[in-house]
């Protein structure tokens, strides 16, 4: 359902608009997700879970900063849509889509993300 490899997407926040996350890495295996990337806030790591019904929960941990929870669902066409939150204060929508498949199943995330 979800290819491991390079993804891109965005998150939206009232007052700040749509913020891109370009070319970040996600790896899906055995119901778990891990990855890394960068956006306007800074570098981040993703950890989380997914299930066979298309549900995904991710924790986006900005290095040295705050966490953001992403809860979404596969749309059947390749994209994960949902709501991000920094509870109890903020939330907004997001979308994540694969760019291309790349074999990232054997390398540790810290080696890939450097």
C-alpha positions in Angstrom: 0.0 0.0 0.0 2.7 2.5 1.0 6.0 2.5 -0.9 9.2 3.1 1.0 11.3 5.8 -0.5 11.1 9.5 -1.2 7.9 11.4 -0.5 6.8 15.0 -0.5 3.8 16.8 0.9 2.6 19.8 2.8 1.0 20.9 6.0 -1.4 23.9 6.4 -1.8 26.2 9.4 -4.1 29.2 9.8 -2.2 32.4 9.4 0.8 30.6 7.8 -0.8 29.0 4.8 0.5 25.9 3.1 4.0 24.8 4.0 5.9 22.3 1.8 7.8 19.3 2.9 9.9 18.3 -0.1 11.8 15.1 -0.8 11.7 13.5 2.6 12.2 9.8 3.3 9.6 7.3 4.7 10.2 3.6 5.2 7.2 1.3 5.8 7.7 -2.2 7.2 5.7 -4.6 9.4 3.2 -1.9 10.5 5.9 0.6 11.5 7.0 3.8 9.8 10.3 5.8 10.2 11.8 8.6 8.2 13.4 12.0 8.1 13.4 15.3 6.3 13.3 19.0 6.5 10.8 21.8 6.2 10.5 25.5 7.0 10.6 24.7 10.8 13.8 22.6 10.5 15.1 19.0 10.4 12.7 16.3 11.6 12.4 12.5 12.2 9.2 10.6 11.6 8.2 7.5 13.6 4.8 5.8 13.6 2.5 3.1 12.6 0.2 2.1 9.8 -2.4 -0.7 9.3 -4.0 -2.6 6.5 -7.1 -0.3 6.5 -5.0 2.6 5.3 -4.7 4.4 8.7 -1.4 6.1 9.5 -0.2 7.8 12.7 3.1 9.6 12.6 5.1 11.5 15.2 7.1 14.3 13.6 9.9 15.2 16.0 11.8 18.4 15.1 15.4 18.0 16.2 15.8 20.0 19.4 12.3 21.3 19.2 8.6 20.2 19.5 6.6 17.2 18.2 3.7 17.2 15.8 1.2 14.3 15.6 0.0 13.4 12.1 -3.2 11.2 11.8 -4.2 10.3 8.3 -5.6 7.8 5.9 -4.7 6.5 2.5 -6.9 7.8 -0.3 -6.6 4.8 -2.6 -4.6 6.8 -5.2 -1.3 7.1 -3.4 -1.7 10.0 -1.1 -2.2 10.1 2.7 -4.5 12.9 3.8 -5.3 13.9 7.4 -4.9 16.3 10.3 -1.8 17.3 12.1 -1.9 18.6 15.7 0.2 20.1 18.4 -2.3 19.5 21.2 -4.1 21.3 22.7 -3.1 24.4 20.7 -2.9 24.0 17.0 -4.0 21.7 14.1 -4.4 21.8 10.4 -4.6 19.6 7.3 -1.8 17.7 5.6 -1.1 15.5 2.5 1.8 13.2 1.8 2.5 11.5 -1.6 5.3 9.2 -2.8 7.7 10.7 -5.4 9.5 7.5 -6.4 10.4 4.1 -4.9 13.9 3.5 -3.6 15.2 0.5 -1.7 15.6 1.9 1.8 14.8 -1.3 3.7 18.3 -2.2 4.7 20.0 1.0 5.6 19.6 2.7 9.0 17.7 5.9 8.9 20.5 7.9 10.5 22.9 6.8 7.7 20.4 7.8 5.0 19.6 11.1 6.5 23.1 11.9 7.6 
